[in-house]
């Protein structure tokens, strides 16, 4: 059974069901096998020409998914679409190094896994590096899942949040994406004629909302932020980008699969 040292979903995910069909009424019932679903969410600063490495361990053969969910900067908070390099390598304890490279890809952040591999038991490295595109430090968000995360508990629907946003503030709501599909976030209302930030982030099992993708928005009836997302636990947020001068009531909706 694959395990990862820092983050685990509280509820096992049903990955497979074995059904035995027989004419014999007294045949024994075959138990449904379950596999623990392990999820790690990492967030940290990536410098120009730099790299970040995260280790994870598998105790049994398993598929592994890597998702470079986002790259963000401050002043104000905003996501950036820049090409970064994601690599998967084996960990060599004798050399205390990540080698050799198993797979490597250059791409912009997105909320779907860009890499999926079947791996044997062992310790591996998930590496994010700058291939020469950064001119400033960015905060990157990486999700590592094993086995491949296909579905979680939850139902498709629309969640709503009505609250108050203050100067320099951020208000978020957690939501579940039960399976891969389109997510639409709409800022439906905001008192005053202001532009604010609207964002989607990845939630760790510690409950931290790591912002991954943002836009600036004014209230409307059509989604201002739409993106395709893998199954998982996420957050949507409304935040001040520096335009607010007081408290403002707002309403936001999140439509998800």
N, C-alpha and C positions, 0 to 999 in steps of 0.2 A: 504494500500500500504506500503510495507516494506521500511524503510529508515535507512541509517547509517549516523552517524554524520559528518564524515570527507571526504569521497571520494565518488563521484558519476560519472558515465559515462555521457557524455554530451548528447548522443542520446539514447532515450528509445529503449529498445529491444522488438521486437515483439515476444511474447511468445505463443499466441494462436490466432486462427482465427475461428470464428463461421460462417458457411456457411448455409444459409437457402435455400432449394430447394422447388420450388412451381410451379404449372402450371399457377397460376395467375400472369399475367404480371404486375399488379399494386400493388403487395405486397410490403410493405416497405422494404428497404435495412437494414439489420442488421449491425450495426457498428462493426468494428473489435476492440476487446478490447486489450489494451496495458498495460504493467506493467513496471514501472521504474526498471531498473537493477542497483542495488547498489553493488559497489565493494570497498573494503578497502584493501590496501597493507600496511603491517606493517613490519618494520625492526628494529632490536635492538640487543644488546649484551646479550647472555645467558651464565652465569657463571656455572662452575662445581657445581652440586647439587642445582642449582638455578632454578628459574622459571620466566616467563614473562606472564602477563595477559593483554588482550585487551578486552574492553567492546564494545558491539554493541546492537542496539535497533531495534526491529521490531514493527511497528504500526498495522500490520495485519498478519494473518497466512501466512507463507511462508516456502519454502524449503531454507536451508542454506548449503553452501558448505565450507569446510575448506581445504586449500591446504598448507602444509608445503613445500614451494617451494625449500628452500635451506638452507645450513649451510656453512659459509665460514670463512676463517682465513686470516690474512695478513702475509707479509714477506716471500715469495711473496703471492699475492692474489691467493687463490685456494679454491675450494669447498672440503668438507669432507663428506664422507659417514659414518655417525654415527647414531645410533638409538636414537631417541628422543621421548618424550611422548607428544601427543597432546590430550587435553581434552576439552570437551564442557560441561559447567555447567550453571545453572541458577544463576542470581545475586539476592542476598537477601539484599535489602536496609536497613532493620532493623538491620541486623548484619554487614552490610558493608563487605560482604564476598561472594565468589563464592561457592554456594552450592544449591542443591546436584548435584552430577555428573550425567550427562545425558549419555555421551559416552566418552570413553577413549581408545586410541590405541597407541602402540609403533611401530615406523617404521622409516625408513631412508627417508630423503627428496626426493621429486619427483615433477614433474611439472604437475601432475594430482591430482585432489581432492581425499583425502583419507577418507573423512567423509562427509556424506550428510544426513540431518535430516529435517523432517517437524516440525516446531516449532510454538507455539502460540505467540500472541503479548506479548512483554515483553523485558526485558534487560537480556542479556546473556554474558557469559565470554568465550573467546577463550584463552586457556592456553597452553603454551609450557614449558616443564620442562625437566631437565636432570634426567633420571632414574639411573644414576650412570656410564655413559659411557664416559663422557667428562674428559679430563685432562688439558684443557685450555678453555678460553673464546672463543666462536664462535659467529659470526653474523648470526642470523636466519631471514628468510623471510617468512611471513605468509600472505596468501590471503584469505579474507572472502567475499563470494558473496551471495546475496539474491535478487531474487530467484536463484536457481541453474543456472549457466551460461552455456548455451548449444551452443549458436551461437552469433557471432557479425558480423557487416558489414565488408565485405572484400571478396576478391577472392583468391583462391589458386594460387600459382605462385612462382617465384624465384626473390628475391630482391638482388641487388648487392651494394657493397660499395668499392670504390677505394679512398684511402686517404694516409696520411703520419703519421707514428707512430714515436714519439720522445722518448728519454730516460725517463723512468718512466711514460710514457704516457698511456692513454686508449682512444680508439676511438670506438664509438658505433653507431648502427643504430636501430631505432624502426621498428617493423613489427607486423602485425596482423595475428593471427591464428583464422580463421573464425569458425572452428569447430575442435573437438578433432582429433588428428592425429599425424603423424610422422613429425618431423622437422629435417632437415639436414643442418649443417653449415660447410662450406668448406673454408679453407684458401687456395686460389688458387695461390697466388703469394706474394713474399716478397723479396725485394732486400737484398742481403747478405745472408750468410749461418748462420741463427740464428733460435733459437727456441723461440716462443712467446706464450702467453696465448690466448686461445680462449674461450669465455664464452657466456652463455645465462642468461638473467635476466628478472625480472618482472618489468613492468613500472607502476608507480603510476600515477594518473591523474594530479599530479603536474609536471609530466615529468621526475621524478627521476628513473634512471635505477638501480634497486637493484639486483646485481649479485647473481645467484643462483647455477649455475653449470658451471665448468670450466675444461679444459684439456690443456696440453701443446701440441703444434703442429708445424710442419714444412709444407711448401707449398706442395700441392698434388692435385690429381684429384678426390679422393674419400673423402667423408665427414669425418672430424676428430671428429665431435661432433654430435651425433644423439640421439634423445630422443622423447618419446611420450609426447604430451602436450595438455592440455585443451584449449578451446577457450579463447581468451584474447589478451591483448596488451603486447608485450614482447620487449626485446632488445637483439641484438647480439653484441659482442665486441671483439676487438683485443687489447691486452695490453702487455706491457713490463714486463717480469718476472725477470728482472735484467741482461739480456744478451746483451742488446743493448748498443752501444757506440756512436750512432749518429742518424740521421734521416733516415727512411727507408720507401719506398713506398710499399703499400700492396694492395691486392684485395681479397675480401671476398664475398661469395654468401650464401644466406639463402633460402632454399626451404621449403615452408610451405603449410599446407592445407588451 
